[in-house]
Amino acid sequence: MTITSEAPIRQAVPEFLELEITGRCQLTCPSLCYAKAGPTEGHGSMTADDWKRLISEAAEIGVKKVQFIGGEPTMHPDFEALVHRALALGLAVQVYSNLYRVKPEHWALFQHPRVSLATSYYSDLAEEHERVTGRKGSHGATRANIIRAVKRGIPLQVGIVEVFEGQRTAQAREELLALGVRTVNTDRVRSVGRGEVHVPSTKDLCGRCADGRAAVMTDGTVTPCVLGRFLDTGNAKTDGLGAVFAGKRWADTAAGIPRRTASAACTPDDSSDCDPSNTETCDPAYD
């Protein structure tokens, strides 16, 4: 008798949840930002109380780790309160920040034993990095705060996204490793947000969206990940997070995302690594 192996079933409730709490950011990333964030964008229709309720429900239904992302999550007026809510409920927290500006009180928060940091870095040359971010001075500021994070012993992963031909991504990687960053990964621009060059489709995804992970947008929309934001599976604000994950739209969307073959598996250290700029193995599943 021949036994045919089947692809593993995607779990209904993901253990890792990205919380896109704001569209505001000091940077514009004119040819890159999947969220189309910027200095004039708002925080969306999710209130602080909405986010607190969502975080509480996430902990109740089995989520283990949340990532605060944006935009620049530290620009949300209730950022610290939301992080403290997650920590009080026993969740692990990752803050995905551009590290352009870090308030003194945030350093203390980042040093909590269940908090880690993630950021993006584009080149060892200021002019190349700032060509991507659209903000003069961002290279020096981010680099200095990367060094501060390393010196403070804060777990940090840095992603490098290749945006234009000839970009010094290899040199940036070497520089970061020399600075003491232990996790440095590379990616390329996906067809989402300002990087959109064609109609987004599941073929642009790495094959692990909805596989132990999900994202919540600033209006409560639940998607398989921040890059899969064009896949609306329901609304946590109006319906509840648990109801979305138990619903047919979530199940059908998860089943419709192309998986990778075993030889091209996207297998980062944990599910939080498989994101737009922090996993070198997570290219689109089908080119």
Secondary structure, 3 states (H helix, E strand, C coil): CCCCCCCCCCCCCCCEEEEECCCECCCCCCCCCCCCCECCCCCCCCCHHHHHHHHHHHHHHCCCEEEEECCCHHHCCCHHHHHHHHHHCCCEEEEECCCCCCCHHHHHHHCCCCEEEEEECCCCCHHHHHHHHCCCCHHHHHHHHHHHHHHCCCCEEEEEEECCCCCCHHHHHHHHHHHCCCEEEEEECCCCHHHCCCCCCHHHCCCCCCCCEEEECCCCEEECCHHHCCCCCCEHHHHCHHHHHCCHHHHHHHHHCCCCCHHHCCCCCCHHHCCCCCCCCCCCCCC
